Amino acid sequence: MSEKICPRCGQPYSYIERRTVKGSKQVYFYAVHIYKEGSKWRKKRCYLGPKLYSRVTPLQGFPLRGLIGESRHRLLDYLNSIVSELEHMELDKDSKKRLKDLSTRLARLAELGADD
């Protein structure tokens, strides 16, 4: 079994804790680190955020998530959402150039990681 690493502090954690705020449907997540300090066992919690940032998401135009799950999946999901948003916009010349530069970088990144 692989060690679970906290995305906030980079240290191994024991488990993920879910908390629901009273009177809210929002669920928040924490990585719980259990460690021994002297003869006593201690807990340290690292806040990982909600599954979805419901108040900010509508302002951004795509879903923003907390640090739950693998960061590469979250970032690729963000990238996919951003591309979908850009497909519905009229881009000026400068924006198109920036997009082309980013596309080149992404293509290079995809080739470096290709397992084919």
C-alpha positions as CSV (number, residue, x, y, z in Angstrom):
1,M,0.0,0.0,0.0
2,S,1.4,3.4,-0.9
3,E,1.9,6.1,1.7
4,K,-0.7,8.9,1.7
5,I,1.0,12.3,1.4
6,C,-0.8,15.5,2.5
7,P,-1.0,18.0,-0.3
8,R,-0.8,20.9,2.1
9,C,2.2,20.0,4.2
10,G,3.8,17.2,2.3
11,Q,3.9,14.8,5.3
12,P,2.3,11.4,5.5
13,Y,-1.3,11.4,6.9
14,S,-3.3,8.7,8.6
15,Y,-6.8,9.4,7.2
16,I,-9.1,12.0,5.7
17,E,-11.7,13.6,8.0
18,R,-15.0,15.0,6.7
19,R,-16.8,17.8,8.5
20,T,-20.1,19.4,7.8
21,V,-20.8,22.8,9.1
22,K,-24.0,23.0,11.1
23,G,-26.9,24.4,9.1
24,S,-24.9,24.0,5.8
25,K,-24.6,21.4,3.2
26,Q,-21.0,22.2,2.6
27,V,-18.5,19.4,3.5
28,Y,-14.9,20.3,4.4
29,F,-12.0,17.9,4.4
30,Y,-8.9,17.6,6.6
31,A,-5.9,15.4,6.4
32,V,-5.3,14.0,9.8
33,H,-1.8,13.3,10.9
34,I,-1.4,11.0,14.0
35,Y,2.0,11.1,15.6
36,K,3.6,10.3,18.9
37,E,5.0,13.2,21.0
38,G,6.9,11.8,24.0
39,S,4.5,9.2,25.5
40,K,1.3,10.8,24.1
41,W,-0.4,10.4,20.8
42,R,-1.3,13.7,19.0
43,K,-3.4,14.7,16.0
44,K,-2.7,17.5,13.6
45,R,-5.2,18.4,11.0
46,C,-4.4,20.1,7.6
47,Y,-7.3,21.9,6.0
48,L,-7.8,20.6,2.4
49,G,-10.9,22.7,1.6
50,P,-14.3,21.7,0.4
51,K,-14.9,19.2,-2.4
52,L,-16.2,22.2,-4.4
53,Y,-15.8,25.9,-3.7
54,S,-19.5,26.7,-4.4
55,R,-19.4,30.5,-3.9
56,V,-16.4,31.1,-6.1
57,T,-17.1,28.6,-8.9
58,P,-19.9,30.7,-10.5
59,L,-17.7,33.7,-10.6
60,Q,-14.8,31.8,-12.3
61,G,-17.0,30.0,-14.8
62,F,-15.6,26.6,-14.0
63,P,-15.6,24.4,-10.8
64,L,-12.8,25.1,-8.3
65,R,-12.1,22.2,-5.9
66,G,-10.3,21.7,-2.6
67,L,-7.1,19.7,-2.3
68,I,-9.0,16.4,-2.1
69,G,-7.8,13.8,-4.6
70,E,-4.8,13.8,-6.9
71,S,-3.6,17.2,-7.9
72,R,-2.9,16.1,-11.5
73,H,-6.5,15.1,-12.0
74,R,-7.7,18.4,-10.5
75,L,-5.4,20.4,-12.6
76,L,-6.3,18.6,-15.8
77,D,-10.0,19.0,-15.0
78,Y,-9.3,22.8,-14.6
79,L,-7.5,22.8,-17.9
80,N,-10.4,21.1,-19.6
81,S,-12.9,23.5,-18.1
82,I,-10.8,26.5,-19.1
83,V,-10.5,25.2,-22.7
84,S,-14.3,24.8,-22.8
85,E,-14.8,28.4,-21.6
86,L,-12.3,29.7,-24.2
87,E,-14.1,27.9,-27.0
88,H,-17.1,30.2,-26.3
89,M,-15.1,33.5,-26.4
90,E,-13.9,35.8,-29.1
91,L,-10.2,36.1,-28.6
92,D,-8.2,39.1,-29.7
93,K,-4.8,38.8,-31.5
94,D,-2.8,39.0,-28.2
95,S,-4.9,36.3,-26.5
96,K,-4.6,34.0,-29.5
97,K,-0.8,34.4,-29.4
98,R,-0.7,33.6,-25.7
99,L,-3.0,30.6,-26.3
100,K,-0.8,29.3,-29.1
101,D,2.3,29.6,-26.8
102,L,0.5,27.7,-24.1
103,S,-0.7,25.1,-26.6
104,T,3.0,24.5,-27.6
105,R,4.0,24.1,-24.0
106,L,1.2,21.7,-23.4
107,A,2.0,19.6,-26.5
108,R,5.6,19.4,-25.4
109,L,4.5,18.3,-21.9
110,A,2.2,15.6,-23.3
111,E,5.1,14.3,-25.5
112,L,7.5,14.1,-22.6
113,G,5.1,12.0,-20.6
114,A,3.9,9.8,-23.4
115,D,4.1,6.1,-22.6
116,D,3.2,4.9,-26.1
